[in-house]
Amino acid sequence: MKDNAVPKPVYLKDYQPPRYFIDKTELTFKLFEGYTQVFSRLHLRRNPALATPPTALRLDGGDQLVLKSLRLNERELTSDEFESGDSYLEFDAPFDQFVLDIETEIKPQLNTRLEGLYLSNGMFCTQCEAEGFRHISYYLDRPDVMSKFTTRIEADQKTYPLLLSNGNKIASGELTAGRHWVLWED
């Protein structure tokens, strides 16, 4: 959705149970001046309560996402194996359980909508409620799809000495070229 577009209403009468669940989400944010690389590893499974098992998976996305790569169970999908638009990514998911790796690039420095990842007063911030996560990576961005998260953040140590996320800090360290990282579990 463009910044000036009117949001489409969502009604309770139109509710459908999720076709898939995300049991675990592993995120890596690599913060740079001018852009951020986001690596998402999603551990998905079909909703067993559905009478007819789905074959396609449709993920929500934002119009400022740049898809760099998409892998299903470690296999790179070619551009003719998925469809994407300003607000979605869709492909055939022929497995009951699978791992999906998504690499996107975003520009939080240009994000003025204050959803997803954005820069405010020199500090990276996130706002993911209620549908802000779709501006970070393609995802089942709805409140009835819950997931365990690990979030790794990498950045320049001098510019960004504190790297915070939700949950408990479980590891940290230094990288080359003056960068450092922290891993959080939520």
N, C-alpha and C positions, 0 to 999 in steps of 0.2 A: 504494500500500500504506500503510495506517495505521501509525503508529509502533509499535504493539503487535501488529501482524499477523505471523504466521509466514510467512517467505519460501517460495515454491514452489520445490521442487528443479528443477534443470536438469541433464539427462543428455546425455552425448555421443552416445548412440544416437539421440537426437531431433534432432541437428543438421541444419539445412537451410542451404544457402548463402544469403547475402543476396540479396534480390530487387532491391535497388538499391544503388548506391554513392554516396557523397558526396565529390565531388572537391575541393570548397572550401567552407569554413564561415567566414562573416563574422559576428562577434558584436559587439554593442554593449551594454555594461552602463551604465545610468544609475542611479547610487547616490543614494538620498535617505534621509532619516531616516524610517523606518517602512515603506519599500517600495523595490523595485528594478524598473526596466523593463528587459527583455531583448529585444533585437531580433536575430533570427537570419536570415541569408540563406544558404540551402543550395543549392548547385549539384549537382543529382542527375542520375544516369543509370541506366537499367536495366542489370542484370547480363546481358551478352550471352551468357554461358555457359548460361543457363537454356533448356531445350527449349521451354517455353511461357512467353512473355513475360507478366509480371504486369500487371494493370490497376489494382490498388489498392495504395496505399502505407499502411502502418501504422507509425506512429512511437510510440516509448515516451515516457511522460510520468509525472510524479509527481502525487500527489493534492493538492498545494498550489499547482499552477500555475493561474493565471487567464489564459485565452486572451483576448487583446484583439483580434487580427486575424490573418487567414490569407490570403495572396495566392499564387496560382499564376501564374507568368509575368506578373506585374504586375496580374492581375485578382483583385479581392477575392472570396473565396468566401463565399457566404451560408450560414447555419446549416443549411439543408437539403442542402447539398452536401458536408458532412462529418459524421462521427460522432465523439464524444469521450466518454471516461469518466475515472475516477480515474487510469488508468494508460496511456491510449493516445489517439491521434488518427488517424483513418483517413479516406481520401477516394480518389476515382478519379483516377488519374494517367495520362491518355491520351497522354503524350508519351514518347519515348525519352530525351530530355534536357529538363530544365526547371529553373527557379529557383523556390524556395519561400521566401517571407518569412513569418516567424512573429513576432508580438509577444506576449510574455507578461509577466505581473506576478507577482513573488514577494515574500515577506517573510522575508528572511534573518535578521532580528532574532528571528523566532519559530521558526526552524528548529533543532530540538534533535536531529535525527538525525545531524548531522555528515556529511552527504552533500549534494552540490550546493553552493550558496552559503550560507554561514552567518556569523554574527557571533560572534567569540570575543575577549574582552578588548578590545573596541572596535575590532577589526580584522576586515575582511571576508576570509574564507578560502574556498577551494574544496577539495572532495574528490570527484573524479569517477570514480575507480577503484572497483569494477569497473563499477558501474551508477549512479553518482552524477550524471552529466550530465542524466539525465532529470528531475532535480529543479530544473533551471535552465530548460530549454526542451524542447519535443518534439524527439526525435532518434532516429536508428537507433543506440541506445545498446548497442552490442555490440563486442567487441574485434576482430572481423574486418572492420569498416568503418572504414577509416582516411581521414583528411582533412587537408588543409592548412588551418591556422587563421590568421585575423587576429582580434585581440581589441582592441576600443576600450573604454576605461574612462573614464567621466566622473563627477566627484564634486566636492563642496565642497573648495576648496583648503586652507582652514584646518583643517577637521576631518580630511581625508584628504590630507596633503601628498605622500605616496608612493603611486603607483598601479603595481603590479607584476603581471606575467603571465608565462607561459612564452614562451620564444623571444627574439627580438631586437627591441629598441625601434626603430621606424622613423619615428615622428613624435610630436610633442606640441604642446600649445598651451593658451591660456587662452580661456575662454568668458565670457559675461556673468554677472552676479550672483555673482561670486566663485568660479566653478567652473572646473575645468581638465580636460584630457583627455590620454591617452597611447594610442598605437596600437602593438600588439605583433604580430609575425609568428612563427608556429611551424610 
